[in-house]
Amino acid sequence: MEHCVNEDLRGRHTKDGIRIYEQADFAGMRAAGDLAARILDDIATHVFVGQSTGAIDKAITDMVEEAGATSATIGYKGYKHASCISVNHVVCHGIPGEKTLKNGDILNIDVTVIVDGWFGDTSRMYVAGKLSRKAERLIQVTHDALMLGIEAVKPGHTFGDIGHAIQAYVESHRMSVVRDFCGHGLGRVFHAPPNVLHYGRPGTGAVLEEGMFFTIEPMVNLGRPETKTLSDDWTAVTRDKSLSAQFEHSVGVTADGAEIFTLSPGGLFHPTYARA
């Protein structure tokens, strides 16, 4: 979820209010991130034509409970589900329900779990049935934009460097970056500073330091970037009804780059490999 921001007042913080975690804290984030990623691996076989998004969410709920973990989203600001499932022109925060998947539907599944007090947050794209060429291009560009953003994570770089890497790549493919939602700090809390924008200018924003934990989760539209939130106060859709895609990793800043906490154990992060 991209709602920002709750404070985490423990430990050392930068002048921008960003918490700096200790080296020992990386282990907690690895455990939480690994569980979230394994759940998204395992849910791939539940994505097929005719399946309901509610059934997918029920399977995720069961997986979280079987792992002895806690869903971070159930009860969050009144939300009732263990995942957000965003289909086609839904940008983010899609609510699982009776909607059944049709041939060619693309969907983002977003899961956040709590393991021993640490939050693991990740999302990825899935496909029901046959993938169209335009959807395939959108998914590929969004995936690659995320990875370029992660490549920009190094001590001494800025959050503007991350946003610029994503924006420049997406716009070079004549697609648009959603600006209404952002990545966020996390760790012992679900949402904390900084707000991680997926657009920006190089050299601007807070400076990255070793020990920062945050998500990078670009949302990319085939059409224009504008979104609107539906009357349920959660579901965000593209204003022009164009397709939207999103990928999300939780990362930690290391001495020389980034550690991705939510890597797919089965190598299923890209939907080309995740389809059953």
C-alpha positions, 0 to 999 in steps of 0.5 A: 500500500502506498499511503504515507506516512507513519513515524518510527521514532526509535533509533537514529534518524537523518535530518529528513526524519528517515530512520537509520537501521543497524546491520543486525536489523537487516536479518529481520527484514530478510525474514519478512521480505522472504515470506512475502515473496514466497507467498507471491510465488505460491499464489501464481497457480491461483491466477487463472481465467474464471478465478475470483480475486476474492478466492486469491485473497482467501488463499493469501490469507491462509498462507499468512496464517499457516506461516504464523505471521500477521497480515499488515493490511487486515485492519489497516485504516479499516481495510479487510483483506490480506492483499490488494488485487488491481486488475487492468486499469486499476492502478493500486488498492484494488479490493478483492471480491467476486470479480472473476478474471477474464482471458488477457487480464493483467493484475497486480497482487500486493502483500505485506506481512509482519514477521517478528515485528518486521514488515515485508512489502512487495507486489508483482504482476500476473496474467490470466490466460493469453498476454496481449502485446501491449500489456506485455510491453507495459509489464516489461517496461514497469519491471525494468523501471523498478530494477533501474530505480534499485540500481540507483540506490547507493550511499551518497545518491539521492531519492531524486536519482531513483525517481529520475532513473524510473521516469526517464526510462518509462517516458522513453517508451512513451508511457507515464509514471503515476505521481499520485502514489509513492513508495515509503520507508518501512521496517518496524512500521508499515509506512514511515519517511521517506516518501519515495517518488518515482519521478524527479531530478537527479541530485535532489531530495534526501541523500541515501545512507546505509541502513535506510529501508524503503520500498520502490514501487513504480506504477506505470500507465500506457496512457496518461498518468492521472488517477482517480479514487473510486467511492470505496475510498481505496480503489485507484484507477486511471482516469483515461481507462488505460492499462496500468502495471506495478512492481514493488520491492522492499530494499535496504541501503548497503555500503555499496548499493542495495539489498533486495529483501523481497526477491522471489525464491522461485525466480517468479517475479516476472509474470512470464515465469509466474504463469501456471 
